[in-house]
Amino acid sequence: MKKVAIIGGGSWGTALALVLSQKSQQVRIWVYEAELVDAINQNHRNNLYLPECELPSAIQATHSLAEALAESEMAVMVVPSRHFRKVSEELKPYLRPETILVSATKGIENQTLCRMSQILEEVLCEQSRCNIAAISGPSFAKEVARGNPTAIVVASHDKKTAEFVQSELSSANLRLYTSNDMVGVELGGAVKNVIAIAAGVCAGLGYGSNSLAALITRGLAEMTRLVVACGGKPLTLAGLSGIGDLVLTCTGDLSRNRSIGIQLGQGRKLDEIITGMRTVAEGIPTTQATLSLAKKHHVEMPIIEQMDAVLNRGKVARQALRELMERPLKEE
């Protein structure tokens, strides 16, 4: 029986633990909130993030990284991007050299502009250990936990690593495809969250399908330009981690980023919206990081620029969309 560690006990981490437990793996899930340990181990529910799903006894929670990682063949990182480096550094003493490391976090580190796999490489990857992969794609945690058919992609520079993760995570209801384009897969999964906030703004302002279709299409163009400038492949953005995840997050009612955009469009202030939020909307910190990355690579991203102005400089959402429409006319 394979042993797998899930580092992060939010809704996505819990959903992935459920998938893995269905294949008879022994799954240890590290949770930050100490009160969740007893809830998961005794009541078999993650009552903070995924209360509607009963968890099997194969899933054991712990507040100890050492216990979570003991003898683990694969460790899946599902912590918020702003905590990713810190947690990676904390788990380093307990990680075996042969353990496969998988990032399931969609974001960009603001201070360094690193993707999550790059953080793993910097913190954990010594010369003899580069077993790193990243998963992304259209996957609401609640739907995965319910067993709704879902397809995502796993990317790694090493084909065998990607195929190992593909084999371990694929199930009757979760299908994984492999890719060697970590840049495209990770940036697609991160930047689509910012576009989803803009999509929510459109909905909050009362705009219809024309506006949404235009935003998704031009948002995909911006994402593709950035991926190519960073060394990724444009075709990756035509797949699950690009247009697939973008459509889901821009249209789905379970999208936290879209929900924030809707409230911004309705006139609420960002501080008011995020006060009391337990779950993370990665699009908020990713907006500034994406804009910085675009400037670094001299990539034009007008939607990202306007969302940064709305989120970080108090710009009125309606004015931001008006300025997008009034930009100089050009060829597609």
N, C-alpha and C positions, 0 to 999 in steps of 0.2 A: 504494500500500500504506500503510495507516494505521499510525502508530507509537503504541504504548501502553506506559506505564510502570506496573509493579507495584511498589509501595513496601512491601516486606516479603516475606521469603522463607520463611515458615513453610508449613505444609501447605495452608492456605486460599489464600494468595497463589500458591503453586505450582499448585494446582488451577485457579485462575482464569487463570493464564498458559497452562495447557494448553488451556483452552476457547478463549481468544483466538487462540492459535497455529493452531488448527484452521480458522480462518477467514482464514488467510494474513496476519494482521497481523504486523508486526515487534514483538516483545515484549521489552522490557528489564526485568529483574527486579532490583531493588536488594536486596541481602542484607546484613545486619549482620555476619554471620560471614564474615570474609575467606576462610577456607578453603573456603567453599562456592562461591566464584567459579570456581575451577578444576574442582571436582567437576561443576558444572552445564555449564560451557563445554566441558570436555574429555571427561568421562565421561557427560554428558547425564543425570545423576541428582542429585536433591536427597537425598543419603544421610543427612541429619540428620532430615528431616521427612517425606519422602514417597519412601523408597528403592525402593519396589516399582514405581514408574512411570518408564518411559523418557521423556525429554523431547526434543522435536524441536529441530533446529538453529535454528529460528525464535526460540527462547527463548535470550536471551543474558543472563548474569548480570554484575553489576558491583557494586563496593563504593563507587562514586562517584555521588552524587545528581545531579551535573551531567550525567554521561554518561547516566544513566537517563532523565532528563527532557528531554534534547536533542530538540527538534522533536516532542515527544509531544503528541498531540491529546487524550489522556485519561490521567489519573493515578489509579490505584486504590490507596487507602491501606489496608494490611492489617497494620498494626503494633499491638502490644498497647496497650490504652487508657492504661496508665500512661506510655507513651512517645509517645503520639500528638501531644501539643502540642509536645514537644521536636523530634520529627522534622519536624513541619509548619513550625516556625520555621526549621529547617536547610534545608529545600528551597525556601523562599520566594525566595531570590536567583536560582534557576534555572528558575522556573516562568513560562511564557508566559501573558499575560493571557487568551488564548482557550482555554487548556487546561481541559477538563472535569475536575472533581475529584469522585471517588467514594469515600465511606467504606464499607469492607467490614468494619469493626471493630465488634463488639457490646459496648458498655460505656458507663459513665458516669464522668466524671472526678471523683475523690473531692474534690479541693480546691474546685472551682467548681460541681460538679453539672451541668456542661455535657454535652450529647450530643456525639458526635464531629463532626457537621456544624456545631454551634455553635462548636467549636474552630476548624474550618476557616474559618468566617466571621470570627471574631475575628482570627485570625492572617494569613489570606491574602486575604480578600474585601474589596477596595477598592471604591469606588463603581462602577467600570466592570467589576468582575469578581465575579459571583455565580453562576458555573456549578457549583453544588454539588448532589450527589445522594448517597443512601445506599441500599445494598442489604442485604436481610435475608431470612430465611425458612429453611425446613427444609433444611439442606444440609451434610451431613457431607463434609468435603473429600475423603476417600478415595473416597467413592461418586461424587462429581462427577468426580474424576480418572479413575475407571474407566469413565465414560460412562453411569452409571445415570441414567435419566430423572429430572429434578429441576426443581421450579418454585420461584422466588423472586420477590421484589417489589423494584422500584426506586422510591424516593420522591424528589421534588424539588419545590420551590416553583415551578419553571419547567417547564412542560409539555414544551417542546422539549428541554430537558436530559434529562428522564426518558426521552423517546422515543429520544434519541440513545444513551443507555446501554442501553436495552432492545434496540435494533437491534444494537449492537456486541457485547453479551454473549450474546444469544440464539443458540442453536445447535440441532442435531438432538436434543441430549440435555439442554439447559438452556433452560427457558422462563421469560421474565421478564414480569411484569405491572407496570403503572405505578400510582403513587399520588401524590397531592399532600399526604398526611399524614405529614410527616417525623417529627413528634412520636410518633405512634402506631407507625410502623414501627421507629424507633430504640429507643424505650423497650420495645416488645414484644420485640425481639431481645436487649436487655440484661437485662431483669428475668427472662425465662424461665430464664436460667442459674441464678439463685438458687433458683427453684422446682425446678429439676432436681437441685440438691444435696439439697433436702428429699426429692425422690422417691427419690434414692439412699439416703438415711437410712432410708426405709421399707423398701427392699429389704434393706439391711444388717441391719435389725432382724428380718427374716424375715416382714414383713407382706406380704399378698397383693394381689390385684387390687382389692378393695373400697377399701383404703387409698389405692392409687395413683389410682383414679378420683376419689375425694373430693379428694385433694390437687391434682390437675390442674384440677378444676372450680373449687375455691375459690381456687387460685392464679390462674386466669384472671380471676376476679372482682376479686382484688386488683390485678392488672395493669391491668384496664380502669378501675378507679377512679382509679388514678394517671394514666393516659393522659388521661382526661377532665379531671382537675384541672389538668393541664399544658397543656391546650388542644388535645389530640388528639381523634380520632373513635372512638367505641366500636366501630363496625363494623370498623375496622381490625383489632381484636383477634379478630374472627371469621375473619380471613383467614390468609394464609401466614405473616406476621410475628408473628401472635398464636398462635392455637390450633395452627396447623400446626407452627411451630417449637417450641412448648411440648411438644406430644405427642412429637415426635422426640427432643428433648433429655431428656425425662423417661423415655423407654422404650428408647432406642437403646443398644446395647452400645458404640458408638463415642463416646458422650458422656463427655467428660472430667469435666464437672461432676457427672454422675450417679455416675461412678466414685468421685469424692472422697466423695460422700455415702454410698455403700455402705461405704467404709472407716471413715467416722465412725460409722456405725451399728454396725459391728462392733467399735467400741471403740478404734480407732487415734486418735492425736492428730494435729491438723492439721499441726504442724511436721514430724512424722515422715512424713506423707503427701506433702507438697510438696517435701521434701528430694530433690534429684536430678531433679525433674521438669523436662524440657526444654520441653515445650509448656505454654502458658498456659491455666489454667482461669479464664475471666473472671468466673465467678460469685463467686469469693472477694472480690476488691476491689469488685465491683458490689454486694454485700450491704450494706455500710456506706453506700455512696453512695445506694442506693435508699431505705434507711431515712431518711437525712437529707433526701432529696427528699420523701418522704412526710410527714415532720414539717413541712417548710417549707410544704406545701400542705394540711396538716391532713387527711391521708388515713390511714385505718386499714388496716394491713397486718400482721396477726398472724403469718402464716407468715414473712414477711420478718423480723419482730422476733425470732422464735424462732431462725431461722437465724443472725441476727447474734449472738445470745447463745451459740449453739453454736460458731460460727467465731471470735468475737472475745472471748468472755468465759468460755470453758471450760465451758459448760453441757453436761450429759450429754444426748445425743441423745434417749434414751428419755423423759427428763423433759420435754424440749421438746415432743415430740409429745403426751405426756399432758396438758400444759397447754393445748395447742390444743383437745383434745377436751373439756376441762373448762371452757372459756369459757362465759359466760352464754348461755343459749339465746335464739334470736331467729328472726324470719322470714328466709326466703331472699331 
